[in-house]
Amino acid sequence: MSTKKSTDSHKSEVRIAITNVSGEVAFESPLGAEKIRELVASALTTGNALILSDVRGKEIIVPADKIGFVEIGDQSERRVGFGTP
């Protein structure tokens, strides 16, 4: 059995808070953190909606004036077994 490193290492976890809504939108994006940061900055600067897609191809659209905050993190590797921190 060979182990092959995934080519999807650029995925990011994204969490978006929307103003006047108690919940948050959380999803995994196929885009890297830098690209997501650029899209968020562009949406906030121009006032256009922030449009991102998740790893399953669904689109998430948030009006720029409703964005409370955006948290971007690298996808964490899932650890399996005993004694892993």
Secondary structure, 3 states (H helix, E strand, C coil): CCCCCCCCCCCEEEEEEECCCCCEEEEEECCCHHHHHHHHHHHHHHCCCEEEECCCCCEEEECHHHEEEEEEEECCCCCCCCCCC
